Amino acid sequence: MFRKNYPGTRPYFQDMFYDATTIMARARKSENASFMFTFTSNPHWPEIKRNLFHKKQKIVDRFDIICRIYEDKLRHLHYLLNKKHIFGKILGYGESREFQKRIGGPHLHRVFCTDIPATPINIENLIWAHIPEEPPTEDKSDWANFIRKVRELIEHHQLHDCGDHCKKANGKCKKGFPKPFSNITVLHENKPAEYKRPSPENGGEVLKIKRGKHTIIYDNSRVVPYNPLILVMFECHHNLEFAYGQTDNLKYALKYPFKGSSFSYVRSETTGLIHVDEPLQYARMIYRSPTEAYSRILSYKYAFLSHVVLALTIHLPENQRVYFTHRTANQTLGNIDGGDLPETPLTSYWNLCNKDPTFSILFENMPETYAFNKNTKSWKKLKIDPKNRNRKPRIGRIYTVSPREPEKFALYLLTKHFAGSYETLLNVNGHVCDTFVEAGRLRVC
């Protein structure tokens, strides 16, 4: 099967999901605002049309142009979010790229937390879910022209039309449209925020749009939440939502961007015998649209993370994994018989704690200030250059352990909460425990 370092596969996205949840758990603060953001490509961008060879050439003939233009737009978006801090300073984020199955255009999902306070006035300034009032004709100011542009783009990109594609069996919209009206933005702890959507009776604007022979009236209940600056700068559909609640909701939000590629499996049975070949079945199930194929050819990233996450492994004392080839098998077995076991990040951490009894850094937090040298098999202090602003912060996460392995699971929990070597973890108030399970129970009591 595929490894986690093969982009686009299920193991790859699963590993990215665990990294993203670790980042958000460490970086997010309950009093600050977090957001979920979707950024979709626009097949009618003028840059795409300018690069077609001739008038008869269509966008479906040049998927490479879609990929390149979208990548350029994405760089600019990252600059605005990460460098210009248009939503406040980004504390942490996880995002991934997906590909639509119709035209095949790429779109981005990002979950991020910021340093701005989560107050209704701040959210109301950043997230608009209403049609702004049309300025007077004689007003030619920059702000008036900006609002006119927003109204024009809402008509093309930010209105939701309910149809068979989004209706449930009971006839209701899967996306919850039409949304309830509200004169102000209201934030809730355990349900989605109510954005400012004034009704027509309370002064809310409406748009009259001609669809064929019919004229449809749209009010604020049909507006997809957006940011006006992003709408005007990129002229494409996007969706900006306030991430309510605590860990559970955010973890659910992260599952969507990191769910992975689309799969389809069709089997034709001509005989009663079914041959099961899991790797071949897995490979054949992957569906790639033309834009996704071009993105892979051009080595564009599937996912982006704000931090470098180093995964660490827990093992019992003298129970680490030993790797060898057929050429080194005899030498490795001889070393093991002689008590010479290979060093791991965990054993090297234990040695560091034994040398310095005052060492108080948790094993999970070691990558933040230390780097594990694979040649010397030891942790070395990082030399951090404060002038290097492009350097991503480093954090660590420990692979989870199943409770079906009680001793290893107890060591995992102890290592997550206490610093020190395994001898220190077994010593509880002067009493040396025989097992990690016993030590864990005594520390809880």
N, C-alpha and C positions, 0 to 999 in steps of 0.2 A: 504494500500500500504506500501512498505518498507520505512524505515527511512534512513536518510543520514549516520547514523553510522553503517549500515549493509553493510560490504565490498562487492564490486562487483556489486552492483545495480546501476541503473541510478542516483538516488538521491545522492549516495555516490560519483560517479565520477563527477557529476555536482558541488557538493560542493568543491571537490578537484580542479576542474578547476577554480572556483572563487578564491580559496586560492592561487593557482599557479599564476594567473594573477595579484593578489595583490602583491605577492612576487616580481615578475619580474618588475612590475611598480615602486616599491619602491627601489629595489636593482640595477636595470640596469642603466648604464650611457651611454649616446649616443656615447662618444668617445672610449668606451671600447668594446671588442669583446664579442659577444654572439654566442652560438652554438646550433645546433640540432644534437642529437646523438642517433643512434639505435645500440643495442647490441644483437645479435642473438645467441641462443645456437647452438652447433655443436654436432649432434648425433654421430659423430665419435671420440669424445674426448677419449683418452686412459683410462681416469679414469672410464668412463662408461663401456667400454669393459672389464676392469679388474674386475668389480663387477658383471658381469653376472655369473650365477651359472655354466653353461656348454656351450659348443660350439653351441649346438642346440638352446639355448635360444637367442631370438632376442630382440632388443631394445624395440619393441612394447609390449613385455611381462613385462617390468620393467620400467614403467613410473615414479615410485617413485625414481629410481636412477637418471633419468634425472633431476627431481626437486631438489634433494639434491646436485648434482654436480653443477647445474646452480646457486643455492643459494650460494655455496661456492665460485664460480667464481665471483659472484656479490659482495660478501663481499670484495674480493680482489680489484675489480674494484672501489668500493666506497672508499677504502683506498687510492688508487692511485689518484683518483680525488679530494677527500675532505681533505685528510691529506698530501699527497705528492705534491699536486698542479701541476700535470704534464701539465695542461692547464693554469696555473696561479691560483691565489687565487680565489676560487669560492665565488661570492657575493650573489648568490641566484640561486635556481634550483627547478624544478618540474619534477618528473618522474613517470612513471607508467609501470606496467608489463602487457604484453598481451601474448596470446597463439595462436600459429599457428594451423590451422585446418587440416594440412596434417599429419605430425608425431605428432603434438601437442606440439612441443617444445616451451618453453617460450622465449620471447624476450622483451627487455627494450627500452622505448623511454624516452629520457631526453632532456629538454630545460634548458640551464643554461647560466649565464652571469659571466664574469671573470673581473679581474682588468688589463689585458694586453691591450695595445692600439690596436685598430682595424686598423692595417696597413698591406699592402700587404705582406711585408717580414715576419711579425709574422704569418699571416695566411698560407703563403707558407711553413713555417717551421713546422706547426702543421698539416696541411691537405695536404696529397699527393693524386694526381689523375693521377699519371703517373707510368710507369714501370721504376724503377731505372736501370741505366746502369750496366751491368754485370762486376764485377771486373776481373782483369787479373787472370789467373790460378795460377800464382806463388804468388799472394797476399794472405797470410794466416792471416792477421790481424783480430782483433775482428770486426772492421767495415765492412770489406769485407765479413766475414762470416754472419754478420747481414744482409747485402744487399742481399746475396744469399738466405737467409731464407725468406726475404720479397718477392723476385721474385718467390720463390716456393709457398708461401702461396697465392699470388695474383692469381695464376693459379687456385687454388681450391676455393677461397672464394670471390674475389673482381672483378670478370669479369661478365658483364651483357650480357646474351644471350637473344635477342629479339625473342619472339615466340607468339603463339596465346594468351598466358596468359597476355601479356602486350600490345598488339596491339589494336588500336582504329579501328573504322569502316573504316577510310580512310587509314589504313595501317601503321600509324605512332605510335611510341612507347609512351605509357603513361608517362614513366619516362624521356622522352627527349633524349634517346640514339639513335644514337651515338652523343656524346657531341662535341661541336666545339673545334678545336685545339687552343692552345694559348701557346706562349713561356714564358709568365710570368703570375702571378696571378693578376687579376684585380678585384677590389671591386666596386660595384655599390650601389647607394642609393635606387633604386626602382626596382631592379631585381636581380636574383641570381648571385653570384660571378662566375667569370671565373677563374678556377684553372689552374695551370701550366700543360698543356697537349701538349708537342711538337709533331708535326706531324712526320711521318717517313722521310719526305723530309728534315726536320729541325733537324734531329738527334734523333728523338724519337725512343724508343725501341719497339719491337714487340715480341709477344709470339706465337709460333707455337704449337698448342695443337691438339692431335689426338683424334677425336670423332668417334669411330667405325672405319669404313674404310676411313674416310675423315680426312684431316688435315685442321684445321681452324686457320687463322691468326688473332690475336687480336692486335690492337694498343691502344694507350692511350685514344681514344674516347670511349672505352668500359669499362674503369676502374671506379669502384664505389669509390668515395672519402673515404679515410681511414687515420688512424694514424698509422705509422709504428711500434711504440712501442706497441700499443694495439694489432696490428695484430700478432706480434711475440710472445707476452706474452700469449695471449689467443687462438690463432689459430682458429678464427671463423669469420664469416661474420659480419661486422659492417659498419655503414655509418656515417660519420662526415661531417656536413655542416655548413657553416658560415651563421648565421641568419642576413639577411640584413634588412634595413629599420628600422622603429620605431614601435609604439605600435600595429598597425593593423596587420602587418605581424607576429609579435611575438604571438599575440592572436590567429591568425590562426594556428600557429605552435603548440600552446598548446592544441588546440581543438583535434588534432589527438591522442596524448597519453591519453587524458582523455575522449575519446568518449564512453568508456564503453564496456561491453561484447557484443558478437554477439547474435542476436535474429532471430528466425525463427518462422513463424506462419502458420499452415496449418489447413484449416477448411473443414470438410466433411459435405455437406448438404444433408440430407435425406428427410427433410420436408421443407416446406416454412417458418417454425417458427425458428427464430434465438434467442438463449438465450445468452445475453451479461452478462458476469461475469468478470469485469475488473481485480480484483486481481488474480483470477484463470488464466485468459488469460495471465497476466503479468508473473506469476510464470512459466507457461508452455512454454512460449516463450524463456526463458533463455536456451541457449545451453552452456554446459560446456564440454570441452575436458578432457580426462583422466588426463593430467598434471595439468590443472586448478583445477580439483577436488582434486588431491593430494596436491596441494599448499594450498587449503582451509583447508584440513584436518590437514596439518602440520603448519597451522597458519602463512604462509608467507604473507607478506604485498603485497597489490596491488599497492600502491602508496607511494612515498617518497617525502617529502618537506624539504627544507632547514630551514624554519622558522616555529614556532608555530603561527598559525593564529587564533585569537579569533574574532568570528562574533558578532557584536553589533547591537542592534535594536533601531530604532528611533520611538518615539511616541509623541503625543501632550501632553501638561501639563494636568495632572489629567485624562489621557486617556490610561493608561497602562493596560495591560492584567492582569486579576485576575484569579488565578487557585484555584479550591477547589474540594473536593470530596463530596459525599452525606452526610458524617459524619460531615464535617466542613462547610457545606453550610450556615447554620443559623448563625454561628459565623462570617463567612466571610462577609455575607450580613450586619450584624450588625456593623461590623467595617467600611464598606463602607458608611453606613448611617451616622456614626459618623465622617466621614471625614478622617478616618485612612486608607489610601491607601498603598499598599505594595511598598517598595522601589525597584527600578530597577537600573541597571548600569547607565542609563541616569539621573534619578532623584538624585542618589548619586553624580554624576558628577556635577550637578547643585548646590547641597548643598556645595560641595567642592569649587566651584567658588564663591558662596555667602560668604563663610567664609573668603576667601582670594581674594580680588578684583584684585590682581596682577597675579593670576594664569593664565598662558598663554598656557597650553598644550591643544591641540585639543582633542576632545572626541575620535576620531579615533586613536590617538596616545597614549592613556592612557595605553593600555596593555604593552607598551614598558618599562615603569618604574613603573607601578602600577599593583596590582592584586585585582580583585573584590572578596571579602570574602562573600560567599553565606550565611554564618551563621549570620554575623553582618550586611549584606546588605550595605557594604561600601567599598570604595577603600583604599587600604593600600600600602604604599611605599614598593617596592621590595628590598630585600637585595641581591644584585648581588655579587657573589663571582668571582673575576677576574681570580682565579686559576682554576675554573671549565671550562675547554675547551670543555667538551662534552655537555654543556648546549646550547640548540638551542635558537637563538634570538626570541623574541616575537614581533609580530605586530598585529594591529587590522584592521578590515574592517567593514564597515557598510552595512547592507542589503539595497539594492536599494529600492527606493520608487517610485511608479507609479505616473506620472504627472496627472493622473485622480483624485488624491487626492491633490488638489492644496496647501492647507494649510500645510499638512504633507510633501509634496514635497519641499515646500519653507523652512520648518524647516530643512529638510535633507540637502539642499544645504547650508544653513547658518551654520549648525553644521560642515559641511565638511571644511569650509573656515575660520570660526571665533570661537575663544574660549570664554567661558563665559556661564552664566546661560541663561535661556530663556528670563528673564527680560532684561538682557544685550543685547541680540540679537534684542529685540523689540525696544530698545533705539538707535536711529540713530541721532547722533549729538545733543542730548538733546531733540529730538522729540520722544515721546513714541507712537509707532504705535499700531493700534488696531489688526492687523493681521500680520502673518509672511510673507504673500505675499507682503503686503505693505512695510514691512521692507526690504525684498529682493530687491524690485524695487528701493527703495531709496538708498540702499547701492551700487547698480550697477550704478546708475546715479551719 
